[in-house]
Amino acid sequence: MDLMENVPENNKKVTKVKVWFIVVIVLIILLIIAAVAIWIYSQNLAKNRFKFYVDGKLQSEYEEDMFFVEGDKVYISIKRIASFLGYTAYNGGYEQYTEDRTKCNVTNSKEAVSFEANSNKIYKYNVLDANNSESQMFTIDEPIRASGSDLYISSEGLSRAFNIMISRDASNNTVTMFTLNYLADYYSKQVQNSAITSDTSSFSESVTFNNQKAVLYDMMIVKDATTNQYGVVSISDPTNQIIGARYSSIEFMEGSNDFIVKTRDSKVGIIGSDGVTKVKLEYDDIKEIDKNLGLYLVTSNNKQGVVNKNGKIIVYQEYDQIGLSNTIDDENVTNRYILYDNCIPVKRNNLWGLIDINGNLILPIEYDGLGCSADTSTDTRASDVLIIPEIDGIVVEKDEMNGNSRVRKYGIINSDGTLFINIVLDSIYSLTSQGNVTYYASVQNQIIDIVEFVYQQQAGIGDGTIQTGNEVNENTNTNTSGNVNSVTSNTESY
């Protein structure tokens, strides 16, 4: 048998094996290339897919239209982001109990914030302080945007409203948020002798909350373990002592970024975040009453006055009370210390007057009250009135003697002290219908629409008198609920 005859056949078999081997190798290489391509593609998808972190945790249960990007700006749905940040969202303004979707508010156990479409102003309410019903107004970088039933806020505005730190990494399409609770806990562990989480027994819950906000501005309240006194240091450089630890109490004021401090002998003043004393430490108590105007209520020996952020006296300390009492529940009043950004209510010897923010007396201190409580026994829809925004009006009260009894009479002045309606009205109240508020006054069983009446006066329509007789204009419809159109006549003049 000739062995050489089988060589070509063997060569063919070897050649086939090599071909199949090469094919397999090529297939493996192609599969590897495909796998790598798929991996790279998936990584790019993951990189380009929007990601949202809160306190270091990736959030997956959210709707994509909760965010939208415009240029280098990120806008976020206020109502839908609220739950991720520990808040509950409602339609309408804070405590207005309306389903008005052009407004909304968010609340938690410490603070409430109110928003309105097309406005770049937000209002914060301290929920922890039952005695503090007024709001603090903050101006944000851009107006609130309305889209469908949602209100959207810029990332900068969100940071102010929700007390958070927020950042965006455009290269990774990522937004990261850190809540105040997280930041307070984190930085307390980084700064020695921090006094914003572990030393809460020395401060009220409200003051502790305010002091935690200082971390948003690179500041930390600290306590000297030896003297038990408080100060402020920089978080980024704790060796930088902004305020020395020698005060028995300290409270951060958001917006001005100043601190109310108290000495060992219980004298109070204000020191700025630059360490400069703004208001001398010589008062028994200090309260910020308007952040934007930089005004503070000061109290000593049970007498009150007002100073500005530089310590200049605006209202001398000679009044028994500055700011309205809580007896009038008017939702238009967002700051009971300053009306229309100009009028400061003052009380002395049980009589009221008004002083403007420059210290000028604009309403003599001779009135028995400000505002009118509505009589809901005749109409349960009636609401208290202190101010009438459409005319910059303020309700004033004087008591008259009628035999042996005192009878309350009301009038209306302008925010500069100009008299709109003399002190002859029996009552003033408001009614709300389909979101529209109308202000009424009753005088000798007749009803007038206050705003319309004042507008008629200003336009020179009629003679500026109030009808009190039995004959009424044919266009006037009177009923027991007081729901009546305004009317002027010359039946009786005041």
C-alpha positions as CSV (number, residue, x, y, z in Angstrom):
1,M,0.0,0.0,0.0
2,D,1.4,3.4,-1.0
3,L,1.0,5.8,2.0
4,M,1.6,8.8,-0.3
5,E,-1.7,8.3,-1.9
6,N,-3.5,9.4,1.4
7,V,-1.6,12.7,1.8
8,P,-3.9,14.9,-0.3
9,E,-6.9,13.6,1.6
10,N,-5.2,14.3,4.9
11,N,-4.2,17.8,3.8
12,K,-7.8,18.5,2.8
13,K,-9.0,17.5,6.3
14,V,-6.3,19.7,7.9
15,T,-7.3,22.6,5.7
16,K,-11.0,22.2,6.7
17,V,-10.1,22.2,10.4
18,K,-8.0,25.4,9.9
19,V,-10.9,27.1,8.1
20,W,-13.4,26.2,10.7
21,F,-10.9,27.3,13.4
22,I,-10.5,30.7,11.7
23,V,-14.2,31.0,11.2
24,V,-14.8,30.4,14.9
25,I,-12.1,32.8,15.9
26,V,-13.5,35.5,13.6
27,L,-17.0,34.8,15.0
28,I,-15.7,35.1,18.6
29,I,-13.9,38.4,17.7
30,L,-17.1,39.7,16.1
31,L,-19.1,38.7,19.1
32,I,-16.6,40.5,21.4
33,I,-16.7,43.6,19.2
34,A,-20.5,43.5,19.2
35,A,-20.5,43.0,23.0
36,V,-18.1,45.9,23.5
37,A,-20.2,48.1,21.1
38,I,-23.3,47.2,23.0
39,W,-21.6,47.9,26.3
40,I,-20.3,51.3,25.1
41,Y,-23.8,52.1,23.7
42,S,-25.5,51.2,27.0
43,Q,-22.9,53.2,28.9
44,N,-23.6,56.2,26.6
45,L,-27.3,55.7,27.1
46,A,-26.8,55.5,30.9
47,K,-24.6,58.6,30.8
48,N,-27.1,60.5,28.7
49,R,-30.2,59.4,30.6
50,F,-31.3,61.9,33.2
51,K,-30.4,60.9,36.8
52,F,-31.7,62.5,40.0
53,Y,-30.1,62.0,43.4
54,V,-31.3,63.1,46.8
55,D,-29.0,62.9,49.8
56,G,-26.7,60.6,47.8
57,K,-29.5,58.2,46.7
58,L,-30.5,57.6,43.1
59,Q,-34.2,58.3,42.7
60,S,-36.1,56.1,40.2
61,E,-39.8,56.7,41.0
62,Y,-40.3,60.1,39.3
63,E,-41.9,61.4,36.1
64,E,-39.6,62.6,33.4
65,D,-41.5,65.9,32.9
66,M,-40.9,66.8,36.6
67,F,-37.7,68.4,35.2
68,F,-37.0,70.3,32.0
69,V,-33.8,72.0,30.9
70,E,-33.6,75.3,29.0
71,G,-30.1,76.4,28.1
72,D,-28.0,76.1,31.3
73,K,-31.1,76.3,33.5
74,V,-33.0,73.4,35.2
75,Y,-36.6,73.9,36.1
76,I,-38.4,71.6,38.5
77,S,-42.1,71.0,39.3
78,I,-42.7,72.4,42.8
79,K,-45.6,70.1,43.6
80,R,-43.9,66.9,42.5
81,I,-40.5,67.6,43.9
82,A,-41.9,68.4,47.3
83,S,-42.3,64.7,48.5
84,F,-38.7,63.9,47.6
85,L,-37.6,66.7,49.9
86,G,-39.8,66.0,52.9
87,Y,-42.6,68.4,52.1
88,T,-46.3,68.1,51.3
89,A,-47.7,70.3,48.4
90,Y,-51.1,71.9,48.2
91,N,-52.9,74.2,45.7
92,G,-53.5,77.8,46.7
93,G,-51.5,80.1,49.0
94,Y,-50.5,79.0,52.5
95,E,-53.6,78.7,54.8
96,Q,-55.9,80.2,52.1
97,Y,-57.8,76.9,51.6
98,T,-58.4,77.3,47.9
99,E,-57.8,75.1,44.9
100,D,-56.3,77.9,42.9
101,R,-53.7,76.2,40.7
102,T,-51.9,79.4,39.9
103,K,-50.7,79.3,43.4
104,C,-49.3,76.5,45.6
105,N,-47.6,76.0,49.0
106,V,-45.4,73.3,50.5
107,T,-45.2,72.5,54.1
108,N,-43.4,70.3,56.6
109,S,-43.2,70.3,60.4
110,K,-40.9,73.3,60.4
111,E,-41.7,75.7,57.6
112,A,-44.2,76.5,54.9
113,V,-43.5,78.2,51.6
114,S,-46.0,79.9,49.3
115,F,-45.6,80.4,45.5
116,E,-47.5,82.1,42.7
117,A,-47.3,81.8,38.9
118,N,-45.3,84.6,37.2
119,S,-44.0,86.0,40.5
120,N,-40.3,85.9,41.5
121,K,-41.3,86.3,45.1
122,I,-41.8,83.5,47.6
123,Y,-43.1,83.7,51.1
124,K,-41.8,81.6,54.0
125,Y,-43.7,80.9,57.2
126,N,-42.2,79.6,60.5
127,V,-44.5,76.7,61.5
128,L,-42.6,76.1,64.7
129,D,-43.2,79.5,66.2
130,A,-46.9,79.8,67.1
131,N,-46.5,83.4,67.9
132,N,-45.0,84.3,64.6
133,S,-47.8,84.4,61.9
134,E,-46.2,86.8,59.5
135,S,-44.2,85.7,56.5
136,Q,-40.7,86.5,55.2
137,M,-40.6,87.4,51.5
138,F,-37.6,86.3,49.4
139,T,-36.9,87.4,45.8
140,I,-35.7,84.5,43.6
141,D,-33.7,84.7,40.4
142,E,-36.6,84.0,38.0
143,P,-40.4,84.0,38.1
144,I,-42.4,80.9,38.8
145,R,-43.5,79.2,35.5
146,A,-46.9,77.7,34.9
147,S,-47.2,74.7,32.7
148,G,-50.5,72.8,32.6
149,S,-51.5,72.3,36.2
150,D,-47.9,72.5,37.4
151,L,-45.8,75.3,38.7
152,Y,-42.1,75.2,37.9
153,I,-39.2,76.9,39.7
154,S,-35.6,77.4,38.7
155,S,-32.9,75.3,40.5
156,E,-31.7,78.5,42.2
157,G,-35.2,79.3,43.4
158,L,-35.7,75.7,44.6
159,S,-32.5,76.0,46.7
160,R,-33.9,79.0,48.5
161,A,-37.4,77.7,48.9
162,F,-36.6,74.2,50.2
163,N,-33.4,75.0,52.1
164,I,-31.3,72.6,50.0
165,M,-28.0,72.5,48.1
166,I,-28.4,71.6,44.4
167,S,-26.0,71.0,41.6
168,R,-26.1,69.8,38.0
169,D,-23.5,67.9,36.1
170,A,-24.4,68.5,32.4
171,S,-21.8,66.0,31.2
172,N,-23.5,63.2,33.0
173,N,-27.0,64.7,32.8
174,T,-27.3,64.5,36.6
175,V,-29.0,66.7,39.2
176,T,-28.0,66.2,42.9
177,M,-29.8,67.6,45.9
178,F,-28.9,67.6,49.6
179,T,-31.6,68.4,52.1
180,L,-31.0,70.6,55.2
181,N,-31.3,67.6,57.6
182,Y,-28.6,65.7,55.7
183,L,-26.3,68.7,55.5
184,A,-26.7,69.6,59.2
185,D,-25.9,66.0,60.2
186,Y,-23.0,65.8,57.7
187,Y,-21.3,69.1,58.6
188,S,-21.8,68.6,62.3
189,K,-19.5,65.6,62.1
190,Q,-16.9,67.6,60.2
191,V,-16.7,70.6,62.5
192,Q,-15.6,70.2,66.0
193,N,-17.9,71.5,68.8
194,S,-20.8,72.0,66.3
195,A,-24.0,73.1,68.1
196,I,-26.7,72.6,65.5
197,T,-27.7,69.0,66.1
198,S,-26.3,67.8,69.4
199,D,-27.0,70.8,71.6
200,T,-30.7,71.4,70.8
201,S,-31.7,71.5,74.5
202,S,-30.2,75.0,74.8
203,F,-32.3,76.4,71.9
204,S,-35.9,76.2,70.9
205,E,-36.8,74.0,68.0
206,S,-37.4,77.2,65.9
207,V,-33.9,78.6,66.7
208,T,-32.2,75.3,66.1
209,F,-33.9,75.1,62.7
210,N,-32.7,78.6,61.8
211,N,-29.2,77.9,63.0
212,Q,-29.1,74.8,60.8
213,K,-29.7,77.0,57.8
214,A,-26.4,78.7,58.4
215,V,-24.6,75.6,56.9
216,L,-26.1,76.6,53.5
217,Y,-23.8,79.7,53.6
218,D,-20.7,77.9,54.9
219,M,-21.2,78.8,58.5
220,M,-21.5,76.7,61.7
221,I,-22.7,77.6,65.1
222,V,-20.2,76.2,67.7
223,K,-20.1,75.8,71.4
224,D,-17.1,76.3,73.7
225,A,-17.1,73.1,75.8
226,T,-15.4,74.9,78.7
227,T,-17.5,78.1,79.0
228,N,-20.7,76.8,77.3
229,Q,-20.8,80.0,75.2
230,Y,-21.6,80.1,71.5
231,G,-19.9,81.5,68.4
232,V,-19.7,81.0,64.6
233,V,-16.9,79.5,62.4
234,S,-16.5,78.9,58.7
235,I,-17.2,75.3,57.6
236,S,-14.6,75.3,54.9
237,D,-12.0,76.7,57.3
238,P,-13.0,76.1,60.9
239,T,-10.0,78.0,62.1
240,N,-11.7,81.1,60.7
241,Q,-13.7,82.4,63.7
242,I,-16.4,84.6,62.4
243,I,-18.0,85.3,65.8
244,G,-16.1,84.5,69.0
245,A,-17.6,81.9,71.2
246,R,-18.6,84.2,74.0
247,Y,-22.3,84.6,73.7
248,S,-25.0,82.9,75.8
249,S,-27.3,82.5,72.8
250,I,-27.1,83.0,69.0
251,E,-29.7,82.7,66.2
252,F,-29.1,82.9,62.4
253,M,-31.4,85.1,60.3
254,E,-31.9,83.8,56.8
255,G,-31.7,86.4,54.0
256,S,-29.7,89.0,55.8
257,N,-27.3,86.2,57.0
258,D,-26.8,88.1,60.3
259,F,-26.9,86.7,63.8
260,I,-28.9,87.8,66.8
261,V,-26.6,87.3,69.8
262,K,-27.2,87.6,73.5
263,T,-24.5,88.4,76.2
264,R,-24.2,86.8,79.6
265,D,-26.1,89.7,81.1
266,S,-29.0,89.1,78.7
267,K,-28.4,92.0,76.4
268,V,-29.2,91.4,72.7
269,G,-27.7,92.8,69.5
270,I,-26.9,91.9,65.9
271,I,-23.6,90.8,64.4
272,G,-23.2,90.2,60.7
273,S,-21.6,87.3,58.9
274,D,-18.5,89.4,58.5
275,G,-18.2,89.7,62.3
276,V,-19.1,93.4,62.3
277,T,-21.6,94.5,65.0
278,K,-24.6,96.0,63.3
279,V,-26.9,96.7,66.2
280,K,-25.4,97.3,69.6
281,L,-25.9,94.7,72.3
282,E,-28.0,96.9,74.5
283,Y,-31.6,95.6,74.1
284,D,-33.7,93.1,76.1
285,D,-35.0,91.5,72.9
286,I,-34.6,91.9,69.1
287,K,-36.9,90.5,66.4
288,E,-36.5,90.8,62.6
289,I,-39.7,92.3,61.2
290,D,-38.8,92.8,57.6
291,K,-35.8,91.2,55.8
292,N,-36.0,93.3,52.7
293,L,-36.2,96.6,54.5
294,G,-33.7,95.5,57.1
295,L,-35.9,96.5,60.1
296,Y,-35.9,95.1,63.6
297,L,-38.2,95.4,66.5
298,V,-36.3,96.1,69.7
299,T,-37.6,95.9,73.3
300,S,-36.2,97.3,76.6
301,N,-38.1,97.7,79.9
302,N,-41.3,96.7,78.2
303,K,-41.1,99.5,75.7
304,Q,-40.7,98.8,71.9
305,G,-39.1,100.6,69.0
306,V,-37.7,99.9,65.6
307,V,-34.1,100.1,64.3
308,N,-32.7,99.4,60.9
309,K,-29.9,97.0,60.0
310,N,-27.3,99.6,60.8
311,G,-28.7,100.3,64.2
312,K,-30.2,103.6,63.3
313,I,-33.4,104.4,65.3
314,I,-36.5,104.5,63.1
315,V,-39.1,104.4,65.8
316,Y,-38.1,105.4,69.3
317,Q,-38.6,103.0,72.2
318,E,-41.7,104.7,73.7
319,Y,-44.5,102.4,72.6
320,D,-46.4,99.7,74.5
321,Q,-46.8,97.7,71.3
322,I,-45.5,97.7,67.8
323,G,-47.3,95.5,65.2
324,L,-50.8,94.4,65.0
325,S,-52.6,92.1,67.4
326,N,-53.8,88.7,66.2
327,T,-57.4,89.6,66.8
328,I,-58.1,90.6,63.2
329,D,-57.7,87.6,60.8
330,D,-57.1,89.2,57.4
331,E,-55.3,86.9,54.9
332,N,-54.0,90.0,53.0
333,V,-51.8,90.8,56.0
334,T,-48.5,88.9,55.4
335,N,-46.5,91.1,57.9
336,R,-48.3,92.4,60.9
337,Y,-45.4,94.8,61.7
338,I,-45.4,96.7,58.3
339,L,-48.4,97.3,56.1
340,Y,-47.8,98.1,52.4
341,D,-44.1,98.1,53.0
342,N,-44.5,101.5,54.6
343,C,-46.8,101.7,57.6
344,I,-45.7,100.6,61.1
345,P,-48.6,100.2,63.5
346,V,-47.8,101.6,67.0
347,K,-49.8,101.5,70.2
348,R,-49.4,103.8,73.3
349,N,-51.9,104.2,76.2
350,N,-54.3,101.9,74.4
351,L,-54.5,104.1,71.3
352,W,-53.2,103.3,67.9
353,G,-51.4,105.2,65.1
354,L,-49.1,104.7,62.2
355,I,-45.4,105.6,61.6
356,D,-43.8,105.2,58.2
357,I,-40.5,103.4,57.6
358,N,-38.6,106.7,57.7
359,G,-39.9,107.5,61.2
360,N,-42.5,110.0,60.2
361,L,-45.9,110.0,62.0
362,I,-48.5,109.5,59.2
363,L,-51.6,108.7,61.4
364,P,-52.0,110.4,64.8
365,I,-52.0,108.1,67.8
366,E,-55.6,108.6,68.6
367,Y,-57.5,105.6,67.3
368,D,-59.1,102.9,69.4
369,G,-58.2,100.1,66.9
370,L,-57.1,99.0,63.5
371,G,-59.2,96.7,61.4
372,C,-62.7,95.4,61.8
373,S,-63.9,91.9,62.9
374,A,-66.7,90.6,60.7
375,D,-70.1,89.8,62.2
376,T,-70.6,86.2,60.9
377,S,-74.0,86.0,62.7
378,T,-75.6,87.8,59.7
379,D,-73.5,86.1,57.0
380,T,-71.1,83.2,57.7
381,R,-69.2,84.1,54.6
382,A,-68.1,87.5,55.9
383,S,-64.4,87.9,56.7
384,D,-62.4,90.3,58.8
385,V,-60.8,93.3,57.1
386,L,-57.8,95.3,58.0
387,I,-56.4,96.3,54.6
388,I,-58.0,96.8,51.2
389,P,-55.2,96.2,48.7
390,E,-57.1,97.6,45.6
391,I,-57.0,101.1,47.2
392,D,-54.1,100.8,49.5
393,G,-56.7,101.2,52.3
394,I,-56.3,100.6,56.0
395,V,-59.4,100.3,58.3
396,V,-59.3,102.4,61.4
397,E,-61.6,102.5,64.4
398,K,-62.8,105.1,66.9
399,D,-65.3,104.5,69.7
400,E,-68.1,107.0,70.4
401,M,-70.2,107.4,73.4
402,N,-73.9,106.7,72.9
403,G,-75.5,107.3,76.2
404,N,-73.7,105.1,78.7
405,S,-72.4,102.7,76.1
406,R,-69.5,102.9,73.6
407,V,-70.2,102.4,69.9
408,R,-67.5,101.4,67.5
409,K,-67.3,103.4,64.2
410,Y,-64.9,102.8,61.3
411,G,-63.2,104.7,58.6
412,I,-60.7,104.0,55.9
413,I,-57.4,105.8,55.3
414,N,-54.8,105.5,52.5
415,S,-51.3,104.0,53.3
416,D,-49.9,107.6,53.4
417,G,-52.5,108.6,56.0
418,T,-55.0,110.3,53.6
419,L,-58.6,109.9,54.6
420,F,-60.8,108.0,52.2
421,I,-63.9,107.6,54.2
422,N,-64.6,109.4,57.5
423,I,-65.2,107.5,60.8
424,V,-68.9,106.9,60.2
425,L,-69.2,103.3,59.2
426,D,-70.9,100.7,61.4
427,S,-68.9,97.8,60.0
428,I,-66.5,96.7,57.3
429,Y,-66.2,93.1,55.9
430,S,-65.4,91.2,52.8
431,L,-67.1,88.5,50.8
432,T,-65.5,86.1,48.4
433,S,-67.4,84.7,45.4
434,Q,-65.8,82.6,42.6
435,G,-62.3,83.8,43.8
436,N,-63.2,87.5,43.7
437,V,-63.1,89.5,46.9
438,T,-65.5,92.4,47.4
439,Y,-65.2,94.8,50.3
440,Y,-68.4,96.2,51.9
441,A,-69.2,98.8,54.5
442,S,-72.5,99.2,56.3
443,V,-73.7,102.5,57.5
444,Q,-77.2,103.1,59.0
445,N,-78.5,99.8,57.5
446,Q,-77.2,100.7,54.0
447,I,-74.4,98.8,52.2
448,I,-71.7,100.2,49.9
449,D,-69.0,98.6,47.8
450,I,-66.0,100.3,49.3
451,V,-63.6,100.0,46.3
452,E,-66.2,101.2,43.8
453,F,-67.2,104.1,46.1
454,V,-63.6,105.3,46.4
455,Y,-63.0,104.9,42.7
456,Q,-66.1,107.1,42.0
457,Q,-64.8,109.7,44.4
458,Q,-61.4,109.7,42.7
459,A,-63.1,109.9,39.2
460,G,-65.3,112.8,40.3
461,I,-68.4,110.8,39.9
462,G,-71.2,111.8,42.3
463,D,-70.4,114.1,45.2
464,G,-68.6,111.7,47.5
465,T,-71.4,111.2,49.9
466,I,-72.8,108.0,51.3
467,Q,-76.5,107.2,51.1
468,T,-78.1,106.5,54.4
469,G,-81.8,107.3,53.7
470,N,-84.6,104.9,52.7
471,E,-84.6,105.8,49.1
472,V,-81.9,104.1,47.0
473,N,-80.8,104.3,43.4
474,E,-82.8,102.0,41.1
475,N,-79.6,100.0,40.3
476,T,-79.1,99.1,44.0
477,N,-80.3,95.7,45.3
478,T,-80.4,95.4,49.1
479,N,-80.8,92.2,51.0
480,T,-80.2,91.0,54.6
481,S,-76.9,89.3,53.7
482,G,-75.4,92.6,52.8
483,N,-74.7,91.6,49.2
484,V,-75.4,94.9,47.6
485,N,-74.1,97.1,44.8
486,S,-72.4,100.3,45.8
487,V,-74.4,103.5,45.6
488,T,-73.8,107.2,46.1
489,S,-76.3,110.0,46.5
490,N,-76.8,113.3,48.2
491,T,-79.4,112.0,50.6
492,E,-77.1,112.6,53.6
493,S,-73.5,113.8,53.5
494,Y,-70.7,112.9,55.8
